[in-house]
């Protein structure tokens, strides 16, 4: 056997597909007994109003910088008809008061160049009403922090910024602006400010919005991720000679003379010349530690976080003033975002057209003390928050569902150069891929999974003397942001020389 891939998420499937395209026959071992895809997998079916809807890890956005993901789908003619995002609303609750402001279009359509495009928010009266006087006084500190973020690239520089967290970045900010930033961070990195590594947050901020206005542009998948992305990619890989085995959890790996032997929980031992570790950070750590590989101690493992998804079905639709298809919550809410599924996904849209009903999905990213509560307690609080934001929906719920996600969400950070696993590892013929794996690309989540999956496949192809696959370049910085970055980096170099 040429290559075994441990983990059937998007990264592992991407690696397998690229190897199969070159005539190799990779084998994916996936621990889940029912679904491949990791966080992009489909879930159980739920019956509502005589129809069946599939649960999933959560609604995913395909952002404009996801160039390698989109190129992969287009090359295999698997690209679905995405649903472009129109608007995102920020709901802010503090001292019992709830305010809201549309923020998505303000960022995407700002006349100001990046990174000054955040000034577009200040042209929205509702956003201004949320801030208050102290927010205006703290704006110099906010801009100072943002300009600092322009001048450092934690991924390209592999700069872990040890001991620094999001809470340090926001010192001196007013509470409303802090809560706005916390909302962005929780939606992207699913943790509290004193838990979010500053390296991860700055990398996230740079990629999704800071350096280009159009980076905030994204689209939704027209159906759940499993049926839209994972299943077509898997079918293509299998048609090219690859294989996937579900319910095959790996416990440890052993280097042998001709490659690697993989040991599974059911007692199987499989040997291949090349091995790609494509599972999540927590399971990768367990496999490496159980394997007692030389140099395996002291590695950096990004933390995994539990998450939950709540879906509610209603027998009516929200008011016209509540028609933004998605958005975020911050402040005193326990829920972190929302998506009106009947505006996004084909099956829900058809159900809405036939019945007049609607459905909303919200995500909950902690803290751990919240997720430690019972399902009923969490569901009751989530419903209360939804009713606070959309009071017209009170008394109209026809079905409710809470799902605790079985696949950990990685709290992304950057480890030191000799500690954070990259594509090529210290062990011969062992490669890694996944959205937590180090690579200088600024990409995140699904795009990072695809980028590292391609690069892991390229590692195998190089060793096999075969042609590799080029990556699609990342979008360039906007001119003014590029100028600021150049000035900031030059200043850092001069300061370092003077020390």
N, C-alpha and C positions, 0 to 999 in steps of 0.2 A: 504494500500500500504506500502511495506517495505521501499523502498529507492527511492528517487528522486535525479537525478543527473542533475545539471544545467550546461549545456555546452556539446556539442557533438564533441569536439576535440579529439585528440588521448588520452589524459589523461582520459576524461570522458568515452570514449568507452572502454578503458582498465579496468577502475573500474567496469563498467557495465558488461563486459564479465566475470570478475572474480566472481562477485556476482552471475551471471546467472549460472556459473559452479557449484556453491554450492546450486543450486536449488531455489535461490531467483529470483524475477521478477522485476528488476530495470526499472525505466522509465527515459529516457534521454529527457530533454527539450532543444532544439537547436533553437536559435534565427534566424539563416539563413533560408530563405524560400526555398532554392534550394539544398543546399549541407551540409552534415555533414563533420567533419574532421578538422575544424579550419584551421590552416596553412598547413595541409596535405590534404586539400580538392581539388578536381578538380574544374574547372571553365567552362566558356563559350567555345563553339566550334567556331573555326575559319576556314573558307574555304580558302585553298591555292592550286592552281594548280589542282583544281577538287577534292581535298581530304580535310578531316576535321581533324583538330588537336585541342586537348583540351588545353586551357590555364590552368595554375595553379599558386599557390602562388610563386612557384619557385622550381628549381631543388634542391633536398635534397640528402645529402650524408649519408649513413649508415656507421658510423665509427666503427672501430674494438672494441672500448670499449662499444659499444651499446649491451651489453650482454643480458640484460633483454628483450629488444625489439626483438632480434633475437631468444631468447629462447621462447618467446611468440608465434612468428610466426611458429617456428619449432614444438612446442607442438601441435599446431592446424593444422599442415601441410599446412600452408599458406605462407611459405617462398618462395619468387620468386627467379629466377636465377639472382642474382645481377651482375652488370657489374663492375669489379674491376678497380679502378683508376690506371692509368699508370704514368701520369706526370701532373704537374701543372707549368705553366709559370708565372713569375712575370714580368709585363710590368711597367716600371718606366719612367715617363715624368717629366722633369724639365728643365726650361730655353729653351723650344722649342725642346729639344732633347729627343728621345725615345730610351730606352735601354731595354733589356729583358734577363732573365736568367731562366733556368729550376731549380725549387727549390724542388718540391715534392719528386723526387727520391733521391735527395741529403740528405734529412732528413730521409726518410724511410730506406735507405741503408747505412747510415753512419757507418763507422767502430768505431767511437768514442762512448763511453757509454753515456747515458743520465745522466745529462743535457748537456754534452759536444758535443752531436751529431750535434749541430748547426755548429760546425767546418767543417762538411761535405760541407756546403755551400761555404767555402773558398777554396775548391778544384775545384770549377767551375770557369774557366777564365772569363766567362761573368759576373758572380756575382762580381768578384773582380774588373772588369772594372767599374761597377756601383758605387762602394764605394768611391774611391779616398783616398788621403792621410789623410784627417781629420778623416775619418771613422776608419782608423787604430789607430790613436791616441786616439780615444774615446772608443776603445774596452774594456779597463779596467773598465770603468764605466758601459758598457753594461753587462759584466760578473758579476760585483758586483750586479747589479739589478736582474739578473737572479738567482744568488745564494740566494739572499734575498727571491725571490719568491719560491724557493725550501723549505725554512725554515718556511713558514707560510701557513697554510691551512685555508682560510677564511670560508669555509663551515663546516669543522669538528669542528673548534673552534668557529663558529658563530661570526666571527670578522668583523664588518662592515667597519673598517678603515675609519671612518667618516672624511669628508673634504679632502680626498686624491683621486686623479684622475690619469688617465693614463699619463697625461702631467707631473705629479710629478715623476712618475716612470721613465720617459725618459729624465730627466734633465741631461745635459752633453753629450748626444748622438749626433753624427753627423746627418745632415739632411737626407742622404740616409737611414741610419739605422732606424731613427725615422719614415721615410715614409714607410719602410718595416714593422715595427711593427704596424703603423697606418693601413696599409692595412690588416694585420691579425685581428686587433681589429674591423675594420669596417665590415669585412666579418663575424665576429663572434658576434659582439655586436651592430653594425649598428649605431655608433655615433662618434662624434668628440672627440679628446683626452681629452679636458677639460670638456667633458660631461660623459665620461666612468668612473664609480666608480672603484677605484683601486681594491676593493674587488672582483668585478665581473671579471675584466680583469685577475687578478692573478688566480682566480678559473678556468677561461676559459683556460689560458695558461697551467696550471698544467694538466688539463684533456686531452687536445687535443695534447700536444706535449712535454711538459717540462720534464715529469717524465718517459716516455717510448718512444723509437723510433717507435715502431709499432703502437702507438696511432695515428700517422699520416696516417696510412693505412685506407682506406675507400673504399666503393663501391657505385655505383649509382643504383637507381631503374630502371628497364627496361621499365617502363611506368610512367605516371603521378601518384602522390601519392594517389589520390583519388581511382583510379581503382586498384592500386597495394596493398595498405595497408588498407585504410579506409573501402572500400566496403566489402572485405572479412571478416574483423573483425566484422563489423556490421551484416552481414548475419549470422555469427556464433553466435553472441550474441542474435539475434532475434530467431534463431532456438532453442536456449536454454531457451526461454521464456521471454527475455528482450524486451523492446519497445523503440522506438525513435519517437518523434514528432518534425517535423520541424516547422518553422515559429511560435515558441512559446517563445517569449522573456519574461524574468522574470524581474519584477520591484522591488520587495521587498520580504522579508521573515519574518514570524512571529513565534516565539516559542509558542507552545500550550502544553497542558497537556500531550498529547500522542506523541509529536514529533514536527513537523514543518508544517506550512502552507505556500505554495508558491503562490504568486500573480503574474499573468501574465498581459501583456500589453492589452490583449483583454478581461480582466475582469474575467478570470478563477481563482479559488482558489482550489489548490490541497494539500492534507495533506498526510504526510508520517512519519513513525517513525524515519527514518534517512535521512539526507540531505548531499549531497556532492556538494561542490561548485567547479566546474571544468572549469570555464570560464577564459578568460584572465584577467590580472591584472586590467585593466581599468574598465571593466564591473563588476568585483568582488568588486572593490571599490565603484562603484555606488550602487550596491545591498546592501552592508553592510551599507553605509551611508544613503540610503533611508529607511532602516529598523530600524534605530535608536536603534541598539542593545547596551546594556550596555557594555561599554568598547570598543566600535567600533571606537571611535575617537583616533587620534594619531597613527594609524597603519602605517607601512611602506608599500608603494605600489611601486614596481619597475615601472619605466616610460615606457610608450608605445610609439613606434616610427612608423611612416608611412614609407612604402617602395614602390618601383615600380619595375616592370619587363618589359624589352623590349625584343621582339623576332623579328628577321629578317630572312627572307627566301631568298636564293640566287639561281641563276641558274647555279652556278659553285661551286667548292670546294676550300678551301684555299691551299696554297703551302705546299709541304712536310715539309718545315721548320716551318710551323705553325700548326703541327698536334697534339700538346698536346690538350687533350680533354677539359681541363679547366685551370683556373688560376685566378690571381688577378691583379688588376690595382691599382696603387697608384701614389702620386705626383699630377700632374696637370690634371689628368683625372677626369671626373664626374662619370663615371661608376666604379663599385667596383670589379666585377668579370665577368667571361664568362664561358660558357659551349657550346661546339659544340654538338648539340642534335643528329645529324646523327651518331655520334660515340657512343651514350649512350642509346638512346631509340629505341625500336623495330620498332615503326611506322615510325619514321624519318629515320631509317636505311633502311627500305624497300623502302621508297620514294626516298632516295638517290640512292639506287641500280637501281631503275627503271628509274630515270631521270637525275642522275648526280648532282642534287642540294644539297644544304646544308642549315643548319639553326643554328643560334646562339642565346643563351639567355644570357642577362646581367642583373645584379641587381643593383639598385640604392638605397643607404641607406641614402640619404640626402646630405647636411644639409637641415633643413626645408625651408630655403630661396630658395633652388633649387627646392624642391618639390612643392613650392608655385607657380611656373611658370606654364604656360599652357602646355597641352599635346604636342602640336606642338613644343614648345620651347625645352622641355626636349628631345623629340624624335630627333630633329635636332642635339642637342649636343651629344646625345648618338651615333647617326650614325657617326658623325664626329670623335668621339673617336675610334669607331670600324674601320673606314677607316684608321685612323692613325696607329693602331696596325696591321691591315691586309690590306695594300694598294691594294693588288691584287683583293680585293672584290669590289672596286669602280665600280659603273655603273652596278652592277649585282643583285641589290635588286629586288625581284619580289613581296614581301609583307612585311609590317612592322606593328607591333602591340605594343602598350604600355598599360600596365595594372597597375592601382593603387590598391594596395592590400587593401581589406576592413577590414582585421583582423590585429590589431596592433601587431607589433613585439616588444617583451619585452626587454628593456635594462636591462640586469640582474645585480643585485647587492645583497649585503647581508645586511639585516637589523638587528637591535639589537634583542636580544633574546626575549624580551617582546613586540616587535613591528612587527616582520616579521611573517606573518601567516604560520603555519606549517600544517602538516597532521591533527593532533588533535588541536582543537581550544578551546577558553575559553568558548564556548557555547556547552552545552550538546548535543550529537548526531549530531553535525555539523562538517564535515570534509572538507579538501581542497586538491586539486591536480592540477597540471599544471606545466609547465616548469619554472614558476616564484616562486613557493611555496618553502618555506624553508624545507630542508631535508639534513642530513649530507652527503648523497651520493655526490660524486664529479660530477655526471652526468649532462649533458646539453641537451637542446632541446628535440628531440624525445625520447631519452633515459630517460631524467628526467621526461617527461610526463608519460612514462610507469612506471617508478619506483614509482612516487608519486601516480599514479592511482592504482597500486597494493596495496600500503600502505593504501590508503583511503578505498579501499575495505576491507582490513584486519581490519581496525578500526571498520567497520560495522560488520564483521564476529565475531570479539572478543566479541562485545556487544551482539551478537546473540548466543554466545556459540558454534560457529562453527569453524572448522579447517581453519587456515589461509594459505596463500601462501608464501613460502620463496623467498627471493630475490637472484638472482645470484650475487656472490661476484664480486667486481670490480677487475680489473687486479692489481697485486702487483707492487710496484715501482721496477725499475731496481736496482740492488744491489748498484751501486755507487750513484745513486740519493737517495736511502734510507739511505745510510751512511751520505751523506751531510745533508739530512733533520734531521737526529738524532743529528748531531753535531750542526746545527743551532738552533734547538729547545732547546737543552741543554744550549747553550749560552744565549738564550732569558730568560730561567728560572733563570740562574745565575744572569743575569743582573737585572731581576725583583726583585730578593731577595736582591740585593745590593742597590736598590733604597729606 
